Amino acid sequence: MNKLILNILGLAALGILFGCEKELNKYEGKPTVYFYDAGKIPAFNGDNPKDSTIMSFSLAKAQDSIVNMVISVTGAKSDVDRPYKLVINPKSDAVAGSHYEILNSNFVIKKNRLADTVKIKFFRRTEMQSKTYLLNFDLEENENFSPEMKYRTISNRQVSLVSYRWFVNDIIKKPGRWLDGYFGTFTRKKLLLMAEVLGIEPAYLDASVSIAESTAYGKFMQRYLNEQKAAGKTVYEDDGSEMMMGVSVQ
């Protein structure tokens, strides 16, 4: 009986040993590196993981914009800096120095950290008014990290953990709360003039402006246009027609 008990205990010990070894094997090899926005756990409803971002200047007054792209790694923190490898995918047609600039001097996970922030400066260019440019980043293996985790599936949609795309343009869109009765026919030139004269961001007309403000803005702009015309400085649309606000503010 004692021998049987010893045999059982021995088998159990081997089982525990192999079980522990199997668990430990999960942590062998290099830590993995991935784009945070693709691998994050949603903090709230609608905070969906993503592997791309549309960067549009269409409703902005600024001529350039700085964005953050966070790189994360798995495993334990290290007491030394650990460089990672971030490259531009050849599919990109955005041009460095013209359409964008990467502000980081190097790509490294600092000691006692598990993430790094890459800062990208996008420049507003005339050609973006008719074309969307692609800036595609890839994470590759180096001596410190492996891009072993390549994808995750969310609601039957595959999200890349090691490739991130930025789509940048200045293709104008009609703001969501643009009311023709107050603002007239929508044009890019009129939108930008309103932003300049009224001192507002074009994006304010997309989701925030109230009916009362729309009425006031329309009347103010029509008065401005009338004053410009009286001074011999009539404002024309790009098609040569005189710029006018909506019929409700005439």
C-alpha positions in Angstrom: 0.0 0.0 0.0 2.8 2.4 0.9 4.5 1.6 -2.4 1.3 2.4 -4.3 0.9 5.6 -2.4 4.5 6.6 -3.2 3.9 5.8 -6.9 0.8 7.9 -7.0 2.6 10.8 -5.3 5.5 10.4 -7.7 3.2 10.6 -10.7 1.4 13.6 -9.2 4.8 15.4 -8.7 5.8 14.7 -12.3 2.4 16.0 -13.5 2.9 19.2 -11.5 6.5 19.6 -12.8 5.4 19.1 -16.4 2.5 21.4 -15.9 4.7 24.2 -14.5 7.2 23.6 -17.3 4.4 24.0 -19.8 3.3 27.3 -18.2 6.8 28.6 -18.0 7.4 27.8 -21.7 4.8 30.5 -22.5 7.3 33.1 -21.3 10.3 31.9 -23.2 11.9 33.9 -25.9 11.8 37.7 -26.5 9.0 40.0 -25.3 6.6 41.0 -28.0 6.1 44.5 -29.4 2.8 45.8 -30.7 0.8 49.0 -31.5 -1.1 50.0 -28.3 -4.3 51.1 -30.1 -4.6 47.7 -31.8 -3.9 45.7 -28.6 -5.6 47.7 -25.9 -8.5 46.6 -23.8 -11.4 48.9 -24.4 -11.9 51.4 -21.5 -15.6 52.2 -22.5 -18.2 51.3 -25.0 -17.0 52.5 -28.4 -13.3 52.5 -27.5 -12.6 49.9 -30.1 -9.1 48.6 -30.9 -7.9 49.8 -34.3 -5.0 49.5 -36.7 -5.5 52.7 -38.7 -6.5 56.4 -38.2 -7.8 59.0 -40.7 -6.0 62.3 -40.1 -8.0 64.9 -42.0 -7.3 68.7 -42.0 -10.7 69.3 -43.7 -12.3 71.0 -40.6 -9.2 72.5 -39.1 -7.6 75.9 -39.2 -4.1 74.6 -38.4 -1.5 74.1 -41.1 0.1 71.2 -39.3 -0.8 68.7 -36.6 1.2 66.5 -34.2 -0.3 63.1 -33.3 0.9 60.4 -30.9 1.3 56.7 -31.8 2.0 54.5 -28.7 4.1 51.3 -29.0 3.8 48.7 -26.2 5.6 45.6 -25.2 4.8 42.5 -23.2 6.7 41.0 -20.3 8.5 42.5 -17.4 10.1 46.0 -17.2 13.8 46.2 -17.7 16.5 48.2 -15.9 18.0 49.2 -19.3 16.8 51.0 -22.4 15.6 48.6 -25.1 15.5 49.8 -28.7 12.7 48.4 -31.0 12.5 48.4 -34.8 9.9 50.6 -36.4 10.0 51.0 -40.2 8.0 52.6 -43.0 6.1 50.2 -45.2 7.0 50.6 -48.9 3.3 50.9 -49.7 3.3 54.4 -48.1 3.0 57.3 -50.5 3.2 60.1 -48.0 6.6 61.8 -48.4 8.9 62.4 -45.5 9.7 66.1 -45.1 6.8 67.2 -47.2 3.7 65.4 -45.8 5.1 64.4 -42.4 8.0 64.4 -40.1 8.8 61.9 -37.3 9.9 63.9 -34.3 11.5 61.1 -32.3 15.3 60.8 -32.6 15.2 57.1 -31.9 12.7 54.3 -31.0 13.3 52.9 -27.6 11.4 51.5 -24.6 13.0 53.4 -21.8 14.2 51.5 -18.7 11.4 50.7 -16.2 8.8 51.4 -18.9 6.6 49.1 -21.1 5.6 51.7 -23.7 7.0 54.5 -25.9 5.2 57.3 -27.8 6.1 58.1 -31.4 5.3 61.7 -32.3 4.4 62.4 -35.9 3.9 65.8 -37.4 1.7 66.0 -40.4 1.8 69.0 -42.8 -1.2 70.4 -44.6 -0.5 70.4 -48.4 -2.5 71.6 -51.3 -2.4 68.2 -53.0 -4.2 66.7 -50.0 -7.3 68.5 -51.1 -7.8 65.9 -53.8 -5.9 62.8 -52.6 -5.6 60.8 -49.4 -2.0 59.9 -48.6 -0.9 56.7 -46.7 1.8 56.5 -44.1 2.1 52.9 -43.0 4.3 51.8 -40.1 5.5 48.2 -39.4 7.1 46.7 -36.3 9.9 44.2 -37.0 12.0 41.9 -35.0 15.3 43.0 -33.4 17.6 41.8 -30.6 15.1 42.9 -27.9 11.6 42.3 -29.2 9.6 40.0 -31.5 6.4 40.9 -33.4 5.1 37.4 -32.7 1.6 38.6 -32.0 0.5 39.7 -35.4 -3.3 39.9 -35.3 -6.3 39.8 -33.0 -9.9 39.1 -34.1 -12.7 41.4 -32.9 -16.3 40.8 -34.0 -15.1 38.8 -37.0 -12.7 41.7 -37.9 -9.0 41.1 -38.0 -6.9 43.9 -36.5 -3.1 44.0 -37.1 -0.9 44.4 -34.0 2.3 45.0 -36.0 1.2 47.3 -38.8 -0.4 50.7 -38.4 -1.7 53.0 -41.1 -2.3 56.7 -41.1 -4.5 58.1 -43.9 -4.0 61.9 -44.2 -5.9 64.3 -46.4 -7.5 67.8 -46.6 -10.6 66.7 -48.6 -13.2 69.1 -47.4 -16.6 67.9 -46.1 -19.7 69.8 -45.4 -20.1 70.3 -41.6 -22.9 68.3 -40.0 -24.7 71.4 -38.8 -24.3 73.5 -41.9 -27.7 74.9 -42.6 -28.1 76.3 -46.2 -30.9 78.6 -45.0 -28.4 80.5 -42.9 -25.0 79.8 -44.6 -26.0 79.4 -48.2 -24.5 76.9 -50.6 -21.5 75.1 -49.0 -18.1 75.7 -50.4 -14.6 75.2 -49.1 -13.7 78.9 -49.5 -16.8 80.1 -47.6 -16.1 77.7 -44.7 -12.5 78.9 -44.3 -13.6 82.5 -44.6 -16.2 82.1 -41.9 -13.6 80.4 -39.6 -11.3 83.4 -40.1 -13.9 86.2 -39.8 -15.8 84.6 -36.9 -12.7 83.3 -35.1 -14.0 79.7 -34.8 -12.7 76.3 -35.8 -14.5 74.8 -38.8 -15.1 71.7 -36.8 -17.3 73.8 -34.4 -19.9 73.8 -37.2 -19.8 70.1 -37.5 -21.4 69.1 -34.2 -21.5 72.0 -31.7 -23.1 75.1 -33.2 -26.7 75.9 -32.1 -29.5 77.3 -34.2 -29.3 80.7 -32.5 -25.6 80.8 -33.2 -26.1 79.8 -36.9 -28.6 82.7 -37.3 -26.1 85.1 -35.7 -23.2 83.8 -37.7 -25.1 83.9 -41.0 -26.2 87.5 -40.4 -22.8 88.6 -39.3 -21.2 87.1 -42.4 -23.7 88.6 -44.8 -23.1 92.0 -43.3 -19.3 91.4 -43.7 -19.8 90.4 -47.3 -22.0 93.5 -47.9 -19.3 95.8 -46.4 -16.6 94.2 -48.5 -18.7 94.8 -51.6 -19.4 98.4 -50.7 -15.7 98.9 -50.3 -15.0 97.6 -53.8 -13.7 94.3 -52.5 -16.5 91.9 -53.5 -15.8 88.3 -52.3 -16.2 85.7 -55.0 -16.4 82.0 -54.9 -13.8 79.9 -56.9 -16.3 79.5 -59.7 -16.5 83.3 -60.1 -20.0 83.8 -58.5 -20.5 86.3 -55.7 -20.3 84.8 -52.3 -23.7 84.9 -50.5 -25.1 83.6 -47.2 -28.5 81.9 -46.9 -31.9 83.3 -47.8 -32.9 83.4 -44.2 -30.3 86.0 -43.3 -30.6 88.4 -46.3 
